[in-house]
Amino acid sequence: MDQAPGSPQGPEDREPQHAQSLPGCYRHPDRETGIRCTRCDRPICPECMVNASVGFQCPDCARGDSGTGHAPAASRPRTLAGGSVTADPRLMTKVLIGINLAVYLVQLSVGDRFTNRFELLGQAYVPVLNGVEGIAQGDYYRMLTAMFLHGSYIHILFNMLSLWWIGGPLEAALGRARYLALYFVSGLAGSALTYLIAAPNQPSLGASGAIFGLFGATAVLMRRLRYDMRPVIALLVINLIFTFGWSNIAWQAHIGGLVAGVITGYAMVHAPREHRNLVQYGTCAVVLVAVVVMTLLRTAQLT
C-alpha cells in the first residue's frame, strides 16, 4: 500500500536511509568516512585526521590554534608519513620538472661537450674532452648530475610525464622533505648500480632511476592504504618490459632505483610514530651507505 506524503513512516520505511553510504572526506571526496571534525563537523578520512584533546580535527581547524591549549605548531596537520601538509602539495615535483627541463635546454644549447662532462660514465676516453674521464677518475658528481640529463625529446617527455603522474600524489602523501629524500636516494642507487655493473665506457643519463624509485614507493603506499594494486602493478610491469625489451636502456638504473624506492618507501609509510624520523632518515642513510660501498668497490676495480 502506498503511503501518503504526510503520513508517518514505520521502521521498515526508514531503513534505506540508514543504509546510505558514508559521506566522503571533504579533502578526498572519493574516500568514505564516518569520522567528523569535532569543531566544524566536516567528514575527514584517516589521512586528514589530526589528534585533538577530544576526538579529531580537520587540517583546516588544526592549522590555526585548536583551542585545546596546544600551540598551533603542536596541532599542525601531518601527512601519512609525518610530513607537513602544505598549500601546494606538488611544489617539489614542479621544481624537479623545471630543473630537468632547464638542464635539457642547456644540453641543446651547449651540445655534446656539456652532456659528456656530466653524464654517468665509469671510465673512458672522451674525444670531446680530450682525455680519460669518468667516475673512476674522481668525477663522482656524475652520479648526481646524470639524473638531470636526457638524450632526446621523447626521453625527457616520457620521464617528465611519469614524474608528474607518480611524483605529485606521492609528494602529497609523504611531504616535501621525505619526498625529496626518496627521489635522490633512489636516483643515486640507480647510478651506483649502473656504475657497478655496466661497462665502464657505456654512458648513461636520465631521471629514470629516481622515477622507478617513486614507482616502488607508490606501490608500497597503495598497499599500506589498501588501495587496488592492479593499476600501479600493471604500469610497473609495462615499464619493466620496456626496460628489458629495448636496447640502449640502462636497466641497472631502473632496478637500482626501484629496489631503493621500495626499501625507502616502506620505511616512510610504516615507521612507528614514536621513532618516525629515526627510522625514515636512518633507512635513507643505510641506502646511501650501500651507494658509497658500490661506488668504492667499482672504483677499486677500475683503478
N, C-alpha and C positions, 0 to 999 in steps of 0.2 A: 504494500500500500504506500503510495507517495505521501510525503509529509509536507504540510503547508509551510511557507517560508517563516511564519511567525511562531510555529509550534515548537515546544521543547524537544530537544534531542536526547535519545537514550544512549547508554554506554556504547552500544554497537555502532551508533552513528558517529560518535566522536573518535572511535579507534583509528580511522585513517589519518586523522590529524596528528595523532601521536606517532604514527608510523612514518611520518615525513622524514626526509633525510636531514642530517645535521647541517647547520649553516657553514659556509666557507669562511676561512680566515680572512680578515679584512685586508691583509697584505698578500696573501696567497689564496685567492678565491677557489682554486681547484682542490684545496685541502680541507676536508670536513673536520669540524672540531666541536666538542661540547664544552669547551672552556672559554670563559669570557673575562675580560679585564675587569678588575674589581673597582676601577674608577670610572671608566667610560662605557663599560658593558659591551664593548665590541668583541666579536669572536676572535680568538687567537689560537694558532697552531703551536705545537711544542717548540718549533724553532724560534717563534716570536715571543714566547713566554719569558717574563723577567720576574724573578722571585721578589715578593714583597712581604711585609710583616704579616699580612693577611692575604692569602691567595696569590694570584699572579696579576701582573700588569702588562699592557701592551708596550711596545718600544716607544711610542709617542709620549705616553704618560710617564714612562720611566725616564725619558730623556731629560725632562725637567725634574724638579725635586718631587719625589713621590709622596711627600707629606708624611713619611713614616719616621722621620728623624734622621735618615741617612743622607749624606751629602750626595749631590747629583752624580758624581763620579762612581759612587758605590752602587748605584742602581742603573748604570749605563747599559743599554741593551747590548747583547753579545750574539755573535753568530754561533752556529752549531759547534765550531771548532774553538770558540772562545775569543775570536777577533771582534773588534769594534764594528758596530753597524754604522755605515756611512751614508751620506746623502747620495753619492754616486757609487754604487757597488761595482761598477765596471771600469773605474778610473784607471787602475793599473793595467788592465787589458788594453785599453785605448792607448796608454803610454807605450806599452811594448809594441803594439802595432805601428805606432808612429815612429818609433826608433828603427824598426825593421824597414819601413818604407823609406825613411831618410837615408839610412845606410845604403839601401839599394840604389837610390838616386845618386849617391856618391860613387858607387860602383860604375854606374852608367856614364858618369861624367869623367872620372879619372881613368877608368879602364882596367886592364889586367894587372897593372902594377900594384894597384890598391888591393885587388882581390887576392893576388898571390902573396901579398905581405901579411894578410890577416886570416886566410883560410886555414883549416885544420890540415897540417902536414907533418908526418912523422920525421922524415929526413930525406931530402932530395936536392939535386942541383936545379936551381930555378934560373933559366936563362934571362928572364926579365930583370931579376935582381942581381945577376952576375955572381952567384955564389951558392954554396950549400946552405939551405935553410931548413927550418922545421923545429918541432918541439924538442927533439933530441939535442938541438944546438942551443937550447936555452930559451926558445920562443914560447914559453908556457902560456903567454897571453892568448895564443891562437885557440886554445881550448875554450875560451870565453868569446872571443871576437867572431869565431866561425859560426856561433849561434845566431848571429845577426846578418849573415851574408846569404845571398841566394844566387842561383845560377841562371834563372830565366824568369820571364813574366809569369809563366804557368806555375813555376816553382813557388814564387812568393805569393801568388794569388791563392793557391791551394792552401799553403801554410797559414796565411792570414785569415782566411775564411774559417779554417779549423780552429785557430786561436780564438776567434770571436765566438764561434758557436760553443766551444767547450770551455774556454777560459772565463768568459763572462759569468755564467752561472756558478762556476767553481769559486771564483773570487768572491762572489756574494755569500757563498756558504762558509768559506774559510776566513775571510778578512784579508786585508791588503798585505800585511807583513807575512802571514803564513803562506799566502798565495805566491808571493814573490820568492820566498824561500823554496817552496816546492818547484817553481819554474826553473830557478837557477841550479838547484841541486840536480834535477832531472837532466837538464841540458849538459851540465858538466859530467854527469855519469855517462851520458851518451858519448861525449867527446873522449872520455877516458877509455871506454871500451873500444871505440874506434881506433884510438891510438895504440891500444894494446894488441888488437887482433889484425887490423887491416894492414896491407902492405905499406911500408914506410913512405914510399914515393907516390901513394894514392891520395890526392887531395880530397877533402870533404868539407861541406858547408851546408848551412841551413838550420832552421829552428825546429826541425822535426823531432830531435831528441827530447827537447823540452816539451813539445806538444804531445808526444807519446806519453810523457810523464803525467801530463794533465789527463790524458785518456785513462791511464791506470788509476789515478786518484779519483776520477769521476766514477769509475766502476765501483771502487770501494765505498764512496759516498752514497751511491744509489743503493748498494746492498745494506748499508747502515740505516738508511731511511726506508728500507723495504719497498723500494720502487720496482717497477718492472725492469728487469735487467736486459731483456732481449734487444731493445734498440741500441744500447751502448755496446753490447757484445757483438751485434751484427756490424756496427760501424767499425769496431776494432778489428774484427776478422777481415773485413774488406781492406782496411789499411795494411794489415799484415800480408794479405795476398799481393797487394801492390809492392810491398816491401821486398818480398822474396821472388816475385814473379817478373819484375822489371830489372833490367840491367842498370848500372850506374847509380844505384841507390845504396847508401851506406846503411845496411841493415843493422850493423853494430850499434849505430847511434840510436836507432829506433828501439832495439831490445834493451840497451843500457838505460835509456830514458824511461821506458815502460817499467822495468823492474824497480828502478829508483822511485818512480811515481807511486807504484803500488805500496812499497815499503813506507815511504814518507806519508802518503795519503792515509794509510792505515793508522799511523801514529797520530796524525792530525785529528781524525774523527773518532778515534777510540781511546784517546788518552784520558785517564781519570781526572776529574775536575781539580782535585786537590794537588795533583802534580802535573798539571796540563803543560805548562811551559817547559818544564824539565824534560818530559817525555817527547814533546813535539820537536823542540830545538835540539835536544840530545840526539834524536834519531837523525836529524839533518846533519849533525856533526859526525855521526858514525858513517853516514853515506859519503860525506866529504873525505873522511879518513880513507875509505875504500878507494875513492878517486885518486887521492895522493899516492896510495900504495901502488895502484895500477900504473900510474904515470911514472913513478920512480923505477918500477920494475922494467917497464918498456925502455926507458931511457938507459938503464944499465945494459940492456941487451944491445942497444944500437950504438953505444959509445965504448 
